[in-house]
Amino acid sequence: MLIALTVLLAGCAGHSREGDSAHDIAGAWVTIQRGDTLGQIARRAEVPLVRLERFNPGVDARHLVVGQRLMVPARDERAPSGGPYRYRVRPGDTYSAIARRFGANAQRIRAANPGIVPTELRVGQLIQVPLGARQASASASGTTNKRQSARPGRKQLPDPGNLPASARRWPWPLDDYRVARPFGTDQRGALQPMLLATASGSRAKAVADGEVRFADSMRQLGQVVIVHHVDNLQSVYALCKRPLVESGERVSRGTPVCEVGRHDGGPRLLFDMRHGGKPVDPAQILR
């Protein structure tokens, strides 16, 4: 879960598109503008974030570049972890070009699509794109080999230094709560975020003023809200039933950000604090 959250907290570069529609960019190419994030683009296209990532192998979510072009999958395109991808042919596509984009093999693509003449591909036609062993393995981990080297793991994040003086005596995200699992390592040595038990119908509140950078679903974490605060601090609210805020929205301390969902038989909120993207025990910050 912490690795997944680290991906979500990867840096920003905003909304962009090529075309006339401001809301329907699924299936199109978009051009990164200042402030764009992969999460925002995925939300606008109404496609899962992981699918957007897999359709753009080699793109580093931490370092989106203004002017960079991304392929946004259509809603009927699919990118399962081990392949094959279900891909909709775009103008100028050939089997060789598609193979280069996904690190696949043109002959395997041809074999996976019997009855389709490679020289007569039609724009909008759905084809199967099988992945090679290395690409399938990388896709199963949510990234490509190139992105694995470009995106640091949790232990490789630069040390943000000591907690700032502002990170003291913040309120808890719930009025009525019990710490069902404290922040710390489990029996296998894996670091686990804090899990809070609460009453049915509870709403999680922002622990400080900030800007919502993500408010959408994520596999294994349900609905997730991430708020960025001053001094390079972030708060994460996961396992939510539904967000009550939108990405890009400014929130004040105490603003409800999500309805708490159910997990392990009861209402639970997974709550995480980050400093410079690195996990911090919330008990150090909350009063």
VOKOLRO-707333 format. One record per residue: x, y, z of N, C-alpha, C, CB in turn; residue in one letter. Coordinates in steps of 0.05 Angstrom, whole numbers, plus 5000, padded with zeros to 4 digits. Glycine has a CB too. Layout:
N
XYZXYZXYZXYZA;...
This chain:
287
501649765000500050005000501750255000498150005024M;503950255016505650485017507050534990507750465038L;507750324976508850354949506850484930509850094938I;504350394932502250504915501850804921499650354919A;501950874947501551154954503951314944501351184984L;506351204944508651344934508251424905511151184938T;507151234889506551284861504651524859505451034847V;502551524875500551734874501752004881498251674892L;503652004899504852254908507052344890505952214936L;507552204868509552284849508852564838509852084826A;510952704830510652994825508853074802513253104820G;508353334800506553454781508053574758504753664795C;506853604735507953774714505853934701509253604693A;498653844684496153914685494553844662495954164689G;492653974658490753874639491653974611487953974645H;491353804593491953884566490653694547494953914561S;490453774522489153604502489653714475486053584508R;489253544455489253634428486453574418491553494410E;484953764410482153724402480453934415481253444410G;477853914409475954124417474654064443473954164396D;474453814452472953744476474653784500472053454474S;473553924520474953964545474553744565474054224558A;472653564558471953354578472453074568469053384585H;472353034541472652764531475352744516470352684512D;477452664530480052634518480852334515482152774535I;479052154523479651874521480151804492477351704533A;482351654487482951574460484651764444480551514445G;485152004456486652204442489552234452485152474444A;491052394438493752474448493352744463495852504425W;494752774485494653024500497453134503493252994527V;497653394506500253524509500453634537500753744488T;502453564552502753644580503053954582505053504593I;501554074600501854354606502654384635499154504600Q;503454614643504354664670502154594690505254954673R;502954444710501054364731499654094727498954574734G;500053964704498753714698499853484715499053644668D;498153294721498953044734497652814719498253044764T;498752584721497552354708494852294721499352104711L;494552334747492052284761489852464750492352324790G;490452724745488452904735487552824707489553184734Q;489452744690488852664663487152414663491452624646I;487852224680486351974681483452024690487651774700A;483152214709480452274719478752404697480652464743R;479952584682478452714661477752524639480152944649R;479452334634478852134613477051904623481452014602A;476651894649475051684662476251414656472151704652E;478851394658480251134656481951104681481951124630V;482550854689484250814713487050924708484450514719P;488151024730490851144728492850934719491751244755L;492650684729494650484721494450424691494150224737V;492050444679491750394650493150624635488850374642R;492850874644494151094631497251054632493351364644L;498250964655501150924658502050704639501750844687E;500550494637501450264621501350334591499750024626R;499550524583499450604555501650804548496750714548F;503250884568505451074564507950974577504651354574N;508950734569511350634581513750824577512050354569P;515350844597517651024596517051304606518551044568G;514551374611513851634622514251624652510951714614V;515751824662516251834691514152034703519151924697D;512351924720510252094732511452314749508451924748A;513852274759515152484776516052724760517452364791R;516652674735517952884719516552924692520952814715H;513952984693512553054669513753314659509553074673L;514053334632515253564620513253714603517653474602V;513153974607511254134591511954094562511554444599V;509854034546510153984518510353684511512554114507G;510653514532510753224528508053124519511753084554Q;507952934501505452824491504952554504505552794460R;502452504512501652254524499352144508500752294553L;499251874506497051734494494951664515497951484479M;492551774513490451714532488751484521488651964537V;488651254535487151024524484151084523487550784541P;482850974503479950984501478750814523478850904473A;476250854530475050704552474750414547472350824559R;474750334521474550044514477249924510472750004490D;479450074512482149954510482849854538484150174500E;484449644538485249514563488249464564483649244567R;489349454588492149404592492649224616493749674595A;491848964614492348784637495248754642491048514632P;495948694667498748704676500548534659498948614704S;499648294651501448124635500848124605501147844645G;498848294597498148304569496148074563500548294551G;495148044538495648244517493948494521495048124490P;495048724511493448974511491248954490495349214507Y;489049084496487049134475487449414466484049074485R;488249454441489149714431487549794407492149704424Y;486750054406485250164383487250304365483050354393R;487250214340489050324320488650624316488750174293V;490850774315490851064312492151134285492351204335R;491651374275492751454249495751414248492051744243P;496751304226499551264222500651014235501051494233G;498950854249499950614262500650394243497850514281D;502850254250503549994237504149804260505950034217T;504349554254505049354274507849424286505049074263Y;509649504269512349574278512249804297514149624255S;510750014290510650254307509350184334509050474293A;507250024333505849944358507749784376503249784352I;509249604363511149434378513249604391512449234359A;514249814377516249984389515150134413517350184368R;512650224411511450374433511250214458508650484425R;510449964456509949794479512249604485507449644476F;514449624470516649434475515849154468517549454504G;514149124449513148854441514548764415510048864436A;513348564402514548444378512548454356515548154383N;513248564333511348604311510248334301512648754288A;511948124300511047864291509047744310513447674287Q;509447784336507547674356504947824354508747704384R;504948084349502448234345500948124321503048534341I;502448074299501147964275499947694281503147944252R;501347524295500347254301497947264320502547084314A;497747474337495547504355493047614342496247674379A;493247694317490947814303490547684276491348114300N;489947424276489547284250487147404235489146984255P;487447414210485247524194485447824189482647474207G;487347954202487748244198490248274181487948394225I;490048404158492348444140493948684151491348494111V;496448644158498048854170498149114154500848754175P;498049084128498249324111495549464107499349254084T;493449344119490749464116489449524143488949274100E;491149614162490049694188488249934185492349754208L;485949924199484050144197484050304223481250034191R;483950564222483850724246481250654261483851034238V;481650614287479350534304479050234308476850644293G;480550074292480349784294481649694320481749654270Q;480349504334481449394359483249154353479149314378L;485649154364487448924360488648844387489749004340I;489748604387491148504411494148554409490548194414Q;495348654430498248704431499448534453498849004435V;500448294447501848134467504448264475502247844458P;505148234501507648354511509848134512507248484538L;512348224510514548034515514747974544517148154504G;516447784551516747694579517647924597518647464581A;519648074588520648294604518548514608523248414592R;517148574585515148784587512848694605514148864560Q;512048444603509748344619510548354649509048064611A;513048284655513948284683513948574694516648164685S;514948754677514949034686512149144689516549204667A;510349074670507649174671506249064696506049094646S;506848824704505548704727506248864752506348414730A;508548994752509249154775508349444772512249144780S;506849494750505749764746507549954732504949874772G;509749854719511650034706513249874687513450184727T;514950014671516849894653519549904665516850024626T;521449754653524149754664525350034664525949564648N;524750184644525750454643524650624666525150594617K;522050594672520850744693521850644720517850734691R;522450384722523450284747526050414755523749984746Q;527750474734530250604741529850894745532350554719S;527751014732527351304734525851384759525951404710A;524051204768522451264792523751144817519551164788R;524751304835525951194859523951044876527251414875P;524850834889523150704909523050864934524250424914G;521450774953520950924977523650974992519050774996R;525450784993527950815008529950994993529250545013K;529451054967531251214952530451504950531451104924Q;528151574962527251854961529252024976524451884973L;529752264966531652434980530652505008532152694964P;532452525027531752585054530752875056534152535073D;528252915064527153195066528153335091524153185065P;529553205108530453325132528553295155531053625128G;528953455176527253435199524453545193528453585223N;522453455209519753565205519753865211517753425224L;518354015195518254305200516754375225516954455176P;517254605236515954695261512954715258517154955270A;512054755233509154785229507654515233508654885201S;509154295231507854025233507653945263509453815218A;505954085278505554035306502654075313507454205323R;501653895329498953925341496753965320498954145361R;496953825298494853825278492553655289495753725250W;490053715282487753545291487753275277485153695287P;486553085290486152825277484052845255485252605298W;484152675235482252695213479452605219483252525189P;479052485243476352385251475752495278476152085250L;473152555283472352635310472152405329469652785308D;471152175318470651935334472351715322467651855335D;474451625335476251435323477551265344478351575305Y;478651045334480350865350482650775331478750625361R;485150775341487350685325487350385323490050785337V;486350285301486149995297488849875290484149925275A;490550035277493249945271495050185271493449785244R;497050205288498850435288500750425264500450445314P;501850645258503950665237506350505247504650965232F;507450345229509850195236510149945219509750115265G;512149785225512649545209511049305220515649475209T;510249135201508848895209510848665216506848805187D;509848425219511548195227513648125205509947955233Q;513048205180514848145158516748375153513348085133R;516548595170518348815166517349025146520948725158G;514848985136513749185116512449415131511749045098A;513049655122511949895135509049925127513550145126L;507349965147504449985143503450255153502949755159Q;501550375137500350625146498550585170498850755122P;497750805182495950795205493050735195495951065220M;491650565210488950495204487150575227488650195197L;485150735221483350845242480550715239483151145241L;479550615262476750515262474950745272476450265281A;472550755261470750975267467850885266471251215249T;466051075268463151005267462151015239461551195285A;460050865233458850865206457851145199456550665205S;458451225174457551485165459551715171454951555177G;461851645183463751855189465051975164465951745207S;465852225167467252365146470052445155465652615136R;472052385139474752465145475052755138476852295129A;476552905155476953185151479953255145476053345176K;480353465130483053555125484453635151483053785105A;486853545155488253595180489653865179490253375186V;489753995156490954255153490054385127494054245155A;490454645124489954775099491654655077490355085101D;490654655053492254555031490754535005493354285038G;491954394986490754354959490454064953492454494937E;488053984944487553704937489053644911484453644934V;490853454912492353374888491353114875495353344895R;489752964890488652714879486052654894490652484882F;483952584879481452504891480152314871479552754897A;480852054874479951854854480451584866481451894827D;479751374850480051104860482851004853477950914847S;483750814869486350674865486050394874488650824879M;487050214857486849924863488149874890488249764841R;486749714906487549624933486949834954490449544933Q;486750084946486350294966483650424965488450504962L;481950334946479250444944479450734934477750434970G;477550904944477651184938479751324955474851314942Q;481351494943483651614957483551914952486251494946V;484152064974484452354972487252424983482152504988V;488752584968491352674976491352984977493652564957I;492153094999492253385003495153465007490453475026V;496053664993498753774996498554025013500053834969H;500454035033500454265052503054415049500054155081H;503354625064505854785063508154615075505555045080V;510554705069512954575080513254285070512854575110D;512254235045512753975033511453745048515653925030N;509153795060507653585075505253495059506853695103L;504553245062502253135049500652955068503052975024Q;497952965066496252785081494652615062494352935101S;494352355069493052165051490752035066495151955041V;488452025053485951915064485051695045483752135068Y;485251445053484651225034482551035046487251065028A;481750845030479550655036476850815040480150505062L;476651045026474251205028471951085012474851495018C;469551145020467151065005466951244980464651085022K;467251504984467251694961468551954970464351744951R;470052084951471152344957469052554959473252424936P;469552764975467752984978469053244967466953035007L;471353214955472853434943473853344916475253524962V;474853534901475853484874478753564872474253624853E;480253434854483053504850483253804842484253324829S;485153944853485554224848484054404867484654284820G;482354294884480754464902482454534927478254304911E;482154784936483454874960481554804984484055174960R;482754695005481254615028482454745053481054305031V;480754785073481754895099481754665119479955125108S;483254705141483254515162480354465172484954615186R;479654205174476954135182474954095160475854345200G;475754145135473954105112473553805108475154235087T;471153695106470753415100471853355072467753335102P;473553145071474753075045473652815034477753055048V;472652635051471552385041469752255061473852195032C;467952085051466351915068467951655074463551845056E;468051575098469551335106468151085095469951325136V;469750905083468650655073468950435093469950585047G;468350195085468449955102470849785094465849795101R;472249685114474549515109474849325133477149685105H;475349075128475648875149473148875168478148925165D;470848905156468348875171467249115185468748675191G;468549345181467549585194468549835181468349585223G;467550075189468550325178471450365185466850565188P;473150405165476050435170477050655151477550165165R;478950805162480351005146483350945147479751295156L;484550905124487450885123488551165121488450705099L;490051255141491051525142494151525141490051675167F;495251695124498151695121499051985120498951545095D;501352045132502652305130505252275116502952425158M;505952465099508452455084509852725087507952395054R;512552705087514252945086516152915063515752995114H;515753075043517453035019516952775006520353065026G;514552665009513852404997514552165014515152374971G;516052205036516951985053514951955076519752045064K;514351705083512451655105513351765132511951355107P;511551875147512051985173509851875192512052295173V;510651805216508651715236506751945242510051615262D;504151915236502252135241502252225270499552065233P;502852035288502852105317504852325324503451855333A;506852365306508852575311507652855305511352535294Q;505552855289504453105279501753175291504153095248I;500052965295497353015306497453045336495552775298L;495653215346495653255374494053035388494353525381R;
